[in-house]
Amino acid sequence: MAKFIIFILLGTLLWACNNSPTIQKEETIVHNNVESSFSDFIIPDYIEFLDTKVLLKDIDIRERYEREIITNAYYHSSTFFILKRSKRWFPVIEKILKEEGLPDDFKYLAVAESGLTQARSYVGALGFWQFMEGTAKDYGLIINKDIDERKHVVKSTRAACAYLKDAKEKLGSWILAAAAYNRGVNGISKNLEGQYADNFFDLNLNTETSRYVFRIMALKEIIEHPSNYNFKINTYYSPYKTIQKIVDSSLSDLSLWAKNEGFNKKILKKLNPWLISNQLRIEPGKSYVILLPAKGANLNAYREDNGE
């Protein structure tokens, strides 16, 4: 009898739960009183990318582009932080791209590579532009026990520009150069030759490279029009306020050097992530430019707020 009563009660509870209006599935999900809804986005007939008018009427090209729009628009935390970082780092990258004669859109390649962080990949690629050690050295970046210029935003950006210009000269277009940044110049060249193609969009490629260029295009669209993709940014990260100091003699203790300059090692490494040890050995006749916080940079805000 007791088992029968328990069975009746469980059945009643399950019926109530299945018919309760509070747990019915809805298209809108509420977390902490913030609504988030999922919907399609409007895909245009064409976009401008790397000095090229890319038509999006072809069903394959359109769906590949839409896949990356949806993926990155709904990859909320990652894309949100990219948007916030963009105001800090785009002015630095844009200036160099202009000086080097490259299309401004290449700043979005750095976003696709690293999310504008000093990322390290599982194969050892490092920095905003994800250089492997060998390629970095081929393009003039110094890597030793004290420094790794793959993490130097200015120098690595110039190295990336040199790579992309070489790729464009060999392959014939900026879009193919962008694909080569992922696949390699020789890889793209062999694909073009083997498939009797003359442009990126007619190539049958591995999944990673096939998605790579479309991801860059999608990131450009989302970053340039964040509100169209439900991103509302109240505050962006500001560029660091810095001054330059030329150092032409070795520093045996960077922590002590930073302290004598009026700040600390944490700030030194934040402004100069390419300094990878606690010393900087400099050969005679060479020098390095180290960034220091400018007056009013507010990088010592904790100490100031606590009256220290």
CYANA upper distance limits for C-alpha pairs under 8 A (distance plus 0.5 A):
  1 MET  CA      5 ILE  CA      6.84
  2 ALA  CA      6 ILE  CA      6.80
  3 LYS  CA      7 PHE  CA      6.68
  4 PHE  CA      8 ILE  CA      6.82
  5 ILE  CA      9 LEU  CA      6.75
  6 ILE  CA     10 LEU  CA      6.67
  7 PHE  CA     11 GLY  CA      6.70
  8 ILE  CA     12 THR  CA      6.72
  9 LEU  CA     13 LEU  CA      6.68
 10 LEU  CA     14 LEU  CA      6.67
 11 GLY  CA     15 TRP  CA      6.69
 12 THR  CA     16 ALA  CA      6.70
 13 LEU  CA     17 CYS  CA      6.70
 14 LEU  CA     18 ASN  CA      6.65
 15 TRP  CA     19 ASN  CA      6.72
 16 ALA  CA     20 SER  CA      6.31
 17 CYS  CA     23 ILE  CA      8.08
 18 ASN  CA     23 ILE  CA      8.34
 18 ASN  CA     24 GLN  CA      8.49
 19 ASN  CA     24 GLN  CA      8.43
 20 SER  CA     24 GLN  CA      7.50
 27 GLU  CA     37 SER  CA      6.91
 27 GLU  CA     38 PHE  CA      7.67
 28 THR  CA     35 GLU  CA      7.02
 28 THR  CA     36 SER  CA      6.44
 28 THR  CA     37 SER  CA      5.19
 28 THR  CA     38 PHE  CA      7.84
 29 ILE  CA     35 GLU  CA      6.34
 29 ILE  CA     36 SER  CA      6.07
 29 ILE  CA     37 SER  CA      6.91
 30 VAL  CA     34 VAL  CA      6.02
 30 VAL  CA     35 GLU  CA      5.11
 30 VAL  CA     36 SER  CA      6.98
 31 HIS  CA     35 GLU  CA      7.10
 40 ASP  CA     70 ILE  CA      8.25
 41 PHE  CA     70 ILE  CA      8.27
 41 PHE  CA    229 TYR  CA      8.14
 43 ILE  CA     62 ARG  CA      8.32
 43 ILE  CA     66 GLU  CA      7.54
 44 PRO  CA     56 LEU  CA      7.53
 45 ASP  CA     55 LEU  CA      6.58
 45 ASP  CA     56 LEU  CA      5.50
 45 ASP  CA     57 LYS  CA      6.21
 46 TYR  CA     53 LYS  CA      7.15
 46 TYR  CA     54 VAL  CA      5.91
 46 TYR  CA     55 LEU  CA      4.78
 46 TYR  CA     56 LEU  CA      5.49
 46 TYR  CA     57 LYS  CA      7.96
 47 ILE  CA     53 LYS  CA      6.38
 47 ILE  CA     54 VAL  CA      5.81
 47 ILE  CA     55 LEU  CA      7.19
 47 ILE  CA     56 LEU  CA      8.01
 48 GLU  CA     52 THR  CA      6.16
 48 GLU  CA     53 LYS  CA      5.22
 48 GLU  CA     54 VAL  CA      6.59
 49 PHE  CA     53 LYS  CA      6.93
 49 PHE  CA     54 VAL  CA      7.28
 49 PHE  CA    105 ASP  CA      7.28
 49 PHE  CA    217 MET  CA      7.36
 50 LEU  CA    103 PRO  CA      6.35
 50 LEU  CA    104 ASP  CA      8.18
 50 LEU  CA    105 ASP  CA      6.26
 50 LEU  CA    106 PHE  CA      7.94
 50 LEU  CA    174 TRP  CA      6.67
 50 LEU  CA    175 ILE  CA      6.97
 51 ASP  CA    103 PRO  CA      7.42
 51 ASP  CA    174 TRP  CA      8.37
 56 LEU  CA     61 ILE  CA      6.35
 56 LEU  CA     62 ARG  CA      5.30
 57 LYS  CA     61 ILE  CA      7.86
 57 LYS  CA     62 ARG  CA      6.68
 58 ASP  CA     62 ARG  CA      6.44
 59 ILE  CA     63 GLU  CA      6.59
 60 ASP  CA     64 ARG  CA      6.68
 61 ILE  CA     65 TYR  CA      6.67
 61 ILE  CA    201 PHE  CA      7.86
 62 ARG  CA     66 GLU  CA      6.58
 63 GLU  CA     67 ARG  CA      6.50
 64 ARG  CA     68 GLU  CA      7.16
 64 ARG  CA    211 ARG  CA      7.69
 64 ARG  CA    214 PHE  CA      7.27
 65 TYR  CA     69 ILE  CA      6.84
 65 TYR  CA    214 PHE  CA      5.88
 65 TYR  CA    215 ARG  CA      7.92
 65 TYR  CA    217 MET  CA      8.09
 65 TYR  CA    218 ALA  CA      7.18
 66 GLU  CA     70 ILE  CA      6.61
 66 GLU  CA    218 ALA  CA      8.47
 67 ARG  CA     71 THR  CA      6.51
 68 GLU  CA     72 ASN  CA      6.47
 68 GLU  CA    211 ARG  CA      8.10
 68 GLU  CA    214 PHE  CA      6.92
 68 GLU  CA    215 ARG  CA      5.78
 68 GLU  CA    218 ALA  CA      6.28
 69 ILE  CA     73 ALA  CA      6.32
 69 ILE  CA    215 ARG  CA      8.06
 69 ILE  CA    218 ALA  CA      5.52
 69 ILE  CA    219 LEU  CA      7.90
 69 ILE  CA    222 ILE  CA      8.00
 70 ILE  CA     74 TYR  CA      6.50
 71 THR  CA     75 TYR  CA      6.49
 72 ASN  CA     76 HIS  CA      7.88
 72 ASN  CA     79 THR  CA      6.92
 72 ASN  CA    218 ALA  CA      8.00
 72 ASN  CA    219 LEU  CA      7.63
 73 ALA  CA     79 THR  CA      7.53
 73 ALA  CA    222 ILE  CA      7.54
 73 ALA  CA    229 TYR  CA      6.56
 75 TYR  CA     79 THR  CA      6.57
 76 HIS  CA     80 PHE  CA      6.23
 77 SER  CA     81 PHE  CA      6.79
 78 SER  CA     82 ILE  CA      6.82
 78 SER  CA    115 GLY  CA      8.32
 79 THR  CA     83 LEU  CA      6.72
 80 PHE  CA     84 LYS  CA      6.99
 80 PHE  CA    231 PHE  CA      7.67
 80 PHE  CA    233 ILE  CA      8.47
 81 PHE  CA     85 ARG  CA      6.62
 82 ILE  CA     86 SER  CA      6.50
 82 ILE  CA    111 VAL  CA      7.89
 82 ILE  CA    115 GLY  CA      6.27
 82 ILE  CA    116 LEU  CA      7.34
 83 LEU  CA     87 LYS  CA      8.02
 83 LEU  CA    223 ILE  CA      6.69
 83 LEU  CA    233 ILE  CA      8.35
 83 LEU  CA    236 TYR  CA      7.95
 84 LYS  CA     88 ARG  CA      8.33
 84 LYS  CA    233 ILE  CA      7.85
 84 LYS  CA    235 THR  CA      7.70
 84 LYS  CA    236 TYR  CA      4.91
 84 LYS  CA    237 TYR  CA      5.93
 85 ARG  CA     89 TRP  CA      6.99
 85 ARG  CA    116 LEU  CA      7.37
 85 ARG  CA    236 TYR  CA      7.23
 85 ARG  CA    237 TYR  CA      6.01
 86 SER  CA     90 PHE  CA      5.90
 86 SER  CA    116 LEU  CA      8.00
 86 SER  CA    236 TYR  CA      8.32
 86 SER  CA    237 TYR  CA      8.15
 87 LYS  CA     91 PRO  CA      7.57
 87 LYS  CA    236 TYR  CA      6.69
 87 LYS  CA    237 TYR  CA      6.58
 87 LYS  CA    238 SER  CA      6.68
 87 LYS  CA    239 PRO  CA      7.47
 88 ARG  CA     92 VAL  CA      8.42
 88 ARG  CA    236 TYR  CA      8.26
 88 ARG  CA    237 TYR  CA      6.02
 88 ARG  CA    238 SER  CA      5.37
 88 ARG  CA    239 PRO  CA      4.57
 88 ARG  CA    240 TYR  CA      7.74
 89 TRP  CA     93 ILE  CA      6.91
 89 TRP  CA    116 LEU  CA      7.88
 89 TRP  CA    239 PRO  CA      7.24
 90 PHE  CA     94 GLU  CA      6.18
 90 PHE  CA    107 LYS  CA      7.44
 91 PRO  CA     95 LYS  CA      6.71
 92 VAL  CA     96 ILE  CA      7.26
 92 VAL  CA    154 VAL  CA      7.84
 93 ILE  CA     97 LEU  CA      6.70
 93 ILE  CA    107 LYS  CA      6.90
 93 ILE  CA    154 VAL  CA      7.96
 93 ILE  CA    157 THR  CA      7.31
 94 GLU  CA     98 LYS  CA      6.68
 94 GLU  CA    104 ASP  CA      6.69
 94 GLU  CA    107 LYS  CA      7.37
 95 LYS  CA     99 GLU  CA      6.76
 96 ILE  CA    100 GLU  CA      6.53
 96 ILE  CA    154 VAL  CA      8.14
 96 ILE  CA    157 THR  CA      7.69
 96 ILE  CA    158 ARG  CA      7.32
 97 LEU  CA    101 GLY  CA      6.54
 97 LEU  CA    102 LEU  CA      5.60
 97 LEU  CA    103 PRO  CA      7.25
 97 LEU  CA    104 ASP  CA      6.67
 97 LEU  CA    106 PHE  CA      8.18
 97 LEU  CA    107 LYS  CA      8.46
 97 LEU  CA    158 ARG  CA      8.45
 97 LEU  CA    161 CYS  CA      7.58
 98 LYS  CA    102 LEU  CA      6.59
 98 LYS  CA    103 PRO  CA      7.84
 98 LYS  CA    104 ASP  CA      7.50
100 GLU  CA    158 ARG  CA      8.12
100 GLU  CA    161 CYS  CA      7.29
102 LEU  CA    106 PHE  CA      7.90
102 LEU  CA    161 CYS  CA      7.62
102 LEU  CA    165 LYS  CA      8.28
105 ASP  CA    109 LEU  CA      8.04
105 ASP  CA    220 LYS  CA      7.90
106 PHE  CA    110 ALA  CA      7.56
107 LYS  CA    111 VAL  CA      7.26
108 TYR  CA    112 ALA  CA      6.77
108 TYR  CA    216 ILE  CA      6.23
108 TYR  CA    217 MET  CA      8.28
108 TYR  CA    219 LEU  CA      7.09
108 TYR  CA    220 LYS  CA      6.46
109 LEU  CA    113 GLU  CA      6.64
109 LEU  CA    178 ALA  CA      8.04
109 LEU  CA    216 ILE  CA      6.23
110 ALA  CA    114 SER  CA      6.60
110 ALA  CA    115 GLY  CA      7.47
110 ALA  CA    116 LEU  CA      6.95
110 ALA  CA    128 PHE  CA      6.32
110 ALA  CA    129 TRP  CA      5.96
111 VAL  CA    115 GLY  CA      4.86
111 VAL  CA    116 LEU  CA      5.89
111 VAL  CA    128 PHE  CA      8.20
111 VAL  CA    216 ILE  CA      8.21
111 VAL  CA    219 LEU  CA      8.18
112 ALA  CA    212 TYR  CA      8.35
112 ALA  CA    215 ARG  CA      7.39
112 ALA  CA    216 ILE  CA      6.38
112 ALA  CA    219 LEU  CA      7.97
113 GLU  CA    128 PHE  CA      7.29
113 GLU  CA    129 TRP  CA      6.57
113 GLU  CA    130 GLN  CA      6.79
114 SER  CA    118 GLN  CA      7.51
114 SER  CA    119 ALA  CA      6.22
114 SER  CA    127 GLY  CA      7.55
114 SER  CA    128 PHE  CA      5.75
114 SER  CA    129 TRP  CA      7.26
114 SER  CA    130 GLN  CA      7.35
115 GLY  CA    128 PHE  CA      8.00
116 LEU  CA    128 PHE  CA      6.00
117 THR  CA    127 GLY  CA      7.30
117 THR  CA    128 PHE  CA      6.23
118 GLN  CA    126 LEU  CA      7.16
118 GLN  CA    127 GLY  CA      4.73
118 GLN  CA    128 PHE  CA      6.01
118 GLN  CA    151 LYS  CA      6.73
119 ALA  CA    126 LEU  CA      6.20
119 ALA  CA    127 GLY  CA      5.78
119 ALA  CA    128 PHE  CA      7.28
119 ALA  CA    130 GLN  CA      7.89
120 ARG  CA    124 GLY  CA      6.52
120 ARG  CA    125 ALA  CA      6.06
120 ARG  CA    126 LEU  CA      4.96
120 ARG  CA    127 GLY  CA      7.06
120 ARG  CA    130 GLN  CA      7.78
121 SER  CA    125 ALA  CA      5.62
121 SER  CA    126 LEU  CA      7.00
121 SER  CA    130 GLN  CA      8.12
124 GLY  CA    132 MET  CA      6.79
124 GLY  CA    133 GLU  CA      8.24
125 ALA  CA    130 GLN  CA      5.19
125 ALA  CA    131 PHE  CA      5.48
125 ALA  CA    132 MET  CA      4.92
125 ALA  CA    133 GLU  CA      7.66
126 LEU  CA    130 GLN  CA      4.89
126 LEU  CA    131 PHE  CA      5.94
126 LEU  CA    132 MET  CA      7.12
126 LEU  CA    150 ARG  CA      6.64
126 LEU  CA    151 LYS  CA      7.51
127 GLY  CA    131 PHE  CA      7.33
127 GLY  CA    150 ARG  CA      5.85
127 GLY  CA    151 LYS  CA      5.28
127 GLY  CA    152 HIS  CA      8.28
127 GLY  CA    153 VAL  CA      8.36
127 GLY  CA    156 SER  CA      8.43
128 PHE  CA    150 ARG  CA      8.27
128 PHE  CA    151 LYS  CA      7.55
128 PHE  CA    153 VAL  CA      7.40
128 PHE  CA    156 SER  CA      8.20
129 TRP  CA    150 ARG  CA      8.16
129 TRP  CA    156 SER  CA      7.30
129 TRP  CA    157 THR  CA      7.55
129 TRP  CA    160 ALA  CA      7.28
130 GLN  CA    150 ARG  CA      8.09
131 PHE  CA    135 THR  CA      6.88
131 PHE  CA    136 ALA  CA      6.06
131 PHE  CA    150 ARG  CA      6.92
132 MET  CA    136 ALA  CA      6.51
133 GLU  CA    137 LYS  CA      6.79
133 GLU  CA    143 ILE  CA      8.15
134 GLY  CA    138 ASP  CA      6.79
135 THR  CA    139 TYR  CA      6.88
136 ALA  CA    140 GLY  CA      7.00
136 ALA  CA    141 LEU  CA      5.77
136 ALA  CA    142 ILE  CA      8.23
136 ALA  CA    150 ARG  CA      7.34
136 ALA  CA    159 ALA  CA      7.96
137 LYS  CA    141 LEU  CA      5.48
137 LYS  CA    142 ILE  CA      6.79
137 LYS  CA    143 ILE  CA      7.83
139 TYR  CA    159 ALA  CA      6.07
139 TYR  CA    162 ALA  CA      7.77
139 TYR  CA    163 TYR  CA      7.88
140 GLY  CA    159 ALA  CA      7.58
141 LEU  CA    148 ASP  CA      8.21
141 LEU  CA    149 GLU  CA      5.95
141 LEU  CA    150 ARG  CA      7.17
141 LEU  CA    155 LYS  CA      7.71
141 LEU  CA    156 SER  CA      7.62
141 LEU  CA    159 ALA  CA      7.83
142 ILE  CA    147 ILE  CA      7.62
142 ILE  CA    148 ASP  CA      6.62
142 ILE  CA    149 GLU  CA      6.03
142 ILE  CA    150 ARG  CA      8.48
143 ILE  CA    147 ILE  CA      6.21
143 ILE  CA    148 ASP  CA      4.91
143 ILE  CA    149 GLU  CA      6.72
143 ILE  CA    150 ARG  CA      8.32
144 ASN  CA    148 ASP  CA      6.88
145 LYS  CA    276 ILE  CA      7.95
145 LYS  CA    277 SER  CA      7.54
146 ASP  CA    275 LEU  CA      6.68
146 ASP  CA    276 ILE  CA      5.96
146 ASP  CA    277 SER  CA      5.52
146 ASP  CA    278 ASN  CA      8.09
146 ASP  CA    279 GLN  CA      6.92
146 ASP  CA    280 LEU  CA      6.19
146 ASP  CA    281 ARG  CA      7.57
147 ILE  CA    274 TRP  CA      5.88
147 ILE  CA    275 LEU  CA      5.25
147 ILE  CA    276 ILE  CA      5.72
147 ILE  CA    277 SER  CA      7.63
147 ILE  CA    280 LEU  CA      8.10
148 ASP  CA    152 HIS  CA      7.96
148 ASP  CA    274 TRP  CA      5.44
148 ASP  CA    275 LEU  CA      7.22
148 ASP  CA    276 ILE  CA      7.16
149 GLU  CA    155 LYS  CA      7.24
149 GLU  CA    156 SER  CA      7.07
149 GLU  CA    274 TRP  CA      5.77
150 ARG  CA    155 LYS  CA      8.13
150 ARG  CA    156 SER  CA      5.90
150 ARG  CA    274 TRP  CA      7.55
151 LYS  CA    156 SER  CA      7.49
151 LYS  CA    273 PRO  CA      6.32
151 LYS  CA    274 TRP  CA      5.21
152 HIS  CA    156 SER  CA      6.22
152 HIS  CA    272 ASN  CA      7.55
152 HIS  CA    273 PRO  CA      7.18
152 HIS  CA    274 TRP  CA      5.70
153 VAL  CA    157 THR  CA      6.46
154 VAL  CA    158 ARG  CA      6.90
155 LYS  CA    159 ALA  CA      6.75
156 SER  CA    160 ALA  CA      6.60
157 THR  CA    161 CYS  CA      6.71
158 ARG  CA    162 ALA  CA      6.82
159 ALA  CA    163 TYR  CA      6.82
160 ALA  CA    164 LEU  CA      6.64
161 CYS  CA    165 LYS  CA      6.60
162 ALA  CA    166 ASP  CA      6.74
163 TYR  CA    167 ALA  CA      6.70
164 LEU  CA    168 LYS  CA      6.55
164 LEU  CA    174 TRP  CA      8.24
164 LEU  CA    177 ALA  CA      6.21
164 LEU  CA    178 ALA  CA      7.62
164 LEU  CA    181 TYR  CA      7.78
165 LYS  CA    169 GLU  CA      6.67
165 LYS  CA    177 ALA  CA      8.20
166 ASP  CA    170 LYS  CA      6.89
167 ALA  CA    171 LEU  CA      6.41
167 ALA  CA    172 GLY  CA      8.45
167 ALA  CA    176 LEU  CA      8.27
167 ALA  CA    177 ALA  CA      5.42
167 ALA  CA    180 ALA  CA      7.35
167 ALA  CA    185 VAL  CA      6.55
168 LYS  CA    172 GLY  CA      5.66
168 LYS  CA    173 SER  CA      5.76
168 LYS  CA    174 TRP  CA      6.04
168 LYS  CA    176 LEU  CA      7.51
168 LYS  CA    177 ALA  CA      5.47
169 GLU  CA    173 SER  CA      8.20
170 LYS  CA    185 VAL  CA      8.26
171 LEU  CA    176 LEU  CA      6.83
171 LEU  CA    177 ALA  CA      7.20
171 LEU  CA    185 VAL  CA      8.06
171 LEU  CA    189 SER  CA      7.31
172 GLY  CA    176 LEU  CA      7.74
172 GLY  CA    177 ALA  CA      8.42
173 SER  CA    177 ALA  CA      6.76
174 TRP  CA    178 ALA  CA      6.68
175 ILE  CA    179 ALA  CA      6.86
175 ILE  CA    200 PHE  CA      7.40
175 ILE  CA    213 VAL  CA      8.08
176 LEU  CA    180 ALA  CA      6.59
176 LEU  CA    188 ILE  CA      8.02
176 LEU  CA    199 ASN  CA      7.46
176 LEU  CA    200 PHE  CA      6.29
177 ALA  CA    181 TYR  CA      6.89
177 ALA  CA    185 VAL  CA      8.03
178 ALA  CA    182 ASN  CA      7.74
178 ALA  CA    213 VAL  CA      7.27
179 ALA  CA    183 ARG  CA      6.65
179 ALA  CA    184 GLY  CA      8.16
179 ALA  CA    188 ILE  CA      7.84
179 ALA  CA    200 PHE  CA      8.09
179 ALA  CA    209 THR  CA      6.97
179 ALA  CA    212 TYR  CA      7.51
179 ALA  CA    213 VAL  CA      6.60
180 ALA  CA    184 GLY  CA      4.84
180 ALA  CA    185 VAL  CA      5.36
180 ALA  CA    187 GLY  CA      7.86
180 ALA  CA    188 ILE  CA      6.45
181 TYR  CA    185 VAL  CA      7.97
182 ASN  CA    209 THR  CA      6.69
182 ASN  CA    212 TYR  CA      7.82
183 ARG  CA    187 GLY  CA      6.25
183 ARG  CA    188 ILE  CA      6.87
183 ARG  CA    209 THR  CA      6.72
184 GLY  CA    188 ILE  CA      6.84
185 VAL  CA    189 SER  CA      6.52
186 ASN  CA    190 LYS  CA      6.59
187 GLY  CA    191 ASN  CA      6.78
188 ILE  CA    192 LEU  CA      6.68
189 SER  CA    193 GLU  CA      6.74
190 LYS  CA    194 GLY  CA      6.31
191 ASN  CA    195 GLN  CA      6.43
191 ASN  CA    197 ALA  CA      8.44
191 ASN  CA    203 LEU  CA      7.58
191 ASN  CA    204 ASN  CA      8.43
191 ASN  CA    205 LEU  CA      8.18
192 LEU  CA    196 TYR  CA      6.30
192 LEU  CA    197 ALA  CA      5.41
192 LEU  CA    198 ASP  CA      6.62
192 LEU  CA    199 ASN  CA      8.01
192 LEU  CA    203 LEU  CA      7.54
193 GLU  CA    197 ALA  CA      7.19
195 GLN  CA    203 LEU  CA      7.55
195 GLN  CA    204 ASN  CA      8.47
197 ALA  CA    202 ASP  CA      6.75
197 ALA  CA    203 LEU  CA      7.11
198 ASP  CA    202 ASP  CA      8.08
199 ASN  CA    203 LEU  CA      7.58
204 ASN  CA    210 SER  CA      8.11
205 LEU  CA    209 THR  CA      6.86
205 LEU  CA    210 SER  CA      5.88
206 ASN  CA    210 SER  CA      6.40
207 THR  CA    211 ARG  CA      6.62
208 GLU  CA    212 TYR  CA      6.49
209 THR  CA    213 VAL  CA      7.57
210 SER  CA    214 PHE  CA      8.03
211 ARG  CA    215 ARG  CA      6.50
212 TYR  CA    216 ILE  CA      7.00
213 VAL  CA    217 MET  CA      6.87
214 PHE  CA    218 ALA  CA      6.58
215 ARG  CA    219 LEU  CA      6.57
216 ILE  CA    220 LYS  CA      6.75
217 MET  CA    221 GLU  CA      6.97
218 ALA  CA    222 ILE  CA      6.76
219 LEU  CA    223 ILE  CA      6.42
220 LYS  CA    224 GLU  CA      6.51
221 GLU  CA    225 HIS  CA      6.56
221 GLU  CA    226 PRO  CA      8.50
222 ILE  CA    226 PRO  CA      5.61
222 ILE  CA    228 ASN  CA      8.11
222 ILE  CA    229 TYR  CA      7.17
225 HIS  CA    229 TYR  CA      7.85
226 PRO  CA    230 ASN  CA      7.11
226 PRO  CA    231 PHE  CA      5.64
226 PRO  CA    232 LYS  CA      7.63
227 SER  CA    231 PHE  CA      5.59
227 SER  CA    232 LYS  CA      6.60
240 TYR  CA    271 LEU  CA      8.36
240 TYR  CA    293 PRO  CA      8.29
240 TYR  CA    297 ALA  CA      7.62
241 LYS  CA    293 PRO  CA      6.61
241 LYS  CA    294 ALA  CA      5.91
241 LYS  CA    296 GLY  CA      8.47
241 LYS  CA    297 ALA  CA      5.76
242 THR  CA    291 LEU  CA      6.47
242 THR  CA    292 LEU  CA      5.90
242 THR  CA    293 PRO  CA      4.99
242 THR  CA    294 ALA  CA      4.94
242 THR  CA    297 ALA  CA      7.79
243 ILE  CA    291 LEU  CA      6.21
243 ILE  CA    292 LEU  CA      5.77
243 ILE  CA    293 PRO  CA      6.68
243 ILE  CA    294 ALA  CA      5.82
244 GLN  CA    289 VAL  CA      6.67
244 GLN  CA    290 ILE  CA      6.29
244 GLN  CA    291 LEU  CA      5.29
244 GLN  CA    292 LEU  CA      6.64
245 LYS  CA    289 VAL  CA      6.06
245 LYS  CA    290 ILE  CA      5.77
245 LYS  CA    291 LEU  CA      6.80
245 LYS  CA    292 LEU  CA      7.51
246 ILE  CA    287 SER  CA      7.14
246 ILE  CA    288 TYR  CA      6.25
246 ILE  CA    289 VAL  CA      5.06
246 ILE  CA    290 ILE  CA      6.85
247 VAL  CA    287 SER  CA      5.98
247 VAL  CA    288 TYR  CA      5.84
247 VAL  CA    289 VAL  CA      6.73
247 VAL  CA    290 ILE  CA      7.62
248 ASP  CA    282 ILE  CA      7.24
248 ASP  CA    284 PRO  CA      8.33
248 ASP  CA    285 GLY  CA      7.92
248 ASP  CA    286 LYS  CA      6.60
248 ASP  CA    287 SER  CA      4.65
248 ASP  CA    288 TYR  CA      6.99
249 SER  CA    281 ARG  CA      8.09
249 SER  CA    282 ILE  CA      6.27
249 SER  CA    283 GLU  CA      8.23
249 SER  CA    284 PRO  CA      8.10
249 SER  CA    287 SER  CA      7.75
250 SER  CA    279 GLN  CA      8.21
250 SER  CA    280 LEU  CA      6.05
250 SER  CA    281 ARG  CA      5.07
250 SER  CA    282 ILE  CA      5.36
250 SER  CA    283 GLU  CA      8.27
251 LEU  CA    257 TRP  CA      7.88
251 LEU  CA    279 GLN  CA      6.01
251 LEU  CA    280 LEU  CA      5.53
251 LEU  CA    281 ARG  CA      6.86
251 LEU  CA    282 ILE  CA      8.49
252 SER  CA    278 ASN  CA      7.84
252 SER  CA    279 GLN  CA      5.24
252 SER  CA    280 LEU  CA      6.96
252 SER  CA    281 ARG  CA      7.91
253 ASP  CA    257 TRP  CA      6.70
253 ASP  CA    278 ASN  CA      6.20
253 ASP  CA    279 GLN  CA      5.70
253 ASP  CA    280 LEU  CA      8.49
254 LEU  CA    258 ALA  CA      6.45
254 LEU  CA    265 LYS  CA      7.44
254 LEU  CA    278 ASN  CA      5.60
254 LEU  CA    279 GLN  CA      5.91
254 LEU  CA    280 LEU  CA      7.90
255 SER  CA    259 LYS  CA      6.78
255 SER  CA    264 ASN  CA      6.97
255 SER  CA    265 LYS  CA      5.47
255 SER  CA    278 ASN  CA      7.24
256 LEU  CA    260 ASN  CA      6.69
257 TRP  CA    261 GLU  CA      6.79
258 ALA  CA    262 GLY  CA      6.94
258 ALA  CA    263 PHE  CA      6.05
258 ALA  CA    264 ASN  CA      5.56
258 ALA  CA    265 LYS  CA      6.39
258 ALA  CA    268 LEU  CA      7.19
259 LYS  CA    263 PHE  CA      5.68
259 LYS  CA    264 ASN  CA      5.69
259 LYS  CA    265 LYS  CA      8.00
263 PHE  CA    267 ILE  CA      7.38
263 PHE  CA    268 LEU  CA      8.22
263 PHE  CA    300 ASN  CA      8.11
264 ASN  CA    268 LEU  CA      6.80
265 LYS  CA    269 LYS  CA      6.59
266 LYS  CA    270 LYS  CA      6.70
267 ILE  CA    271 LEU  CA      6.66
267 ILE  CA    293 PRO  CA      8.38
267 ILE  CA    299 LEU  CA      7.70
268 LEU  CA    272 ASN  CA      6.34
268 LEU  CA    273 PRO  CA      8.35
268 LEU  CA    291 LEU  CA      8.09
268 LEU  CA    292 LEU  CA      7.48
269 LYS  CA    273 PRO  CA      5.30
269 LYS  CA    274 TRP  CA      8.18
269 LYS  CA    275 LEU  CA      7.07
271 LEU  CA    291 LEU  CA      6.56
271 LEU  CA    292 LEU  CA      7.65
271 LEU  CA    293 PRO  CA      8.37
272 ASN  CA    290 ILE  CA      7.28
272 ASN  CA    291 LEU  CA      6.93
275 LEU  CA    280 LEU  CA      8.10
282 ILE  CA    286 LYS  CA      6.83
282 ILE  CA    287 SER  CA      7.27
293 PRO  CA    297 ALA  CA      6.36
293 PRO  CA    299 LEU  CA      7.76
300 ASN  CA    304 GLU  CA      6.89
301 ALA  CA    305 ASP  CA      6.40
302 TYR  CA    306 ASN  CA      6.76
303 ARG  CA    307 GLY  CA      6.85
303 ARG  CA    308 GLU  CA      5.67
304 GLU  CA    308 GLU  CA      6.38
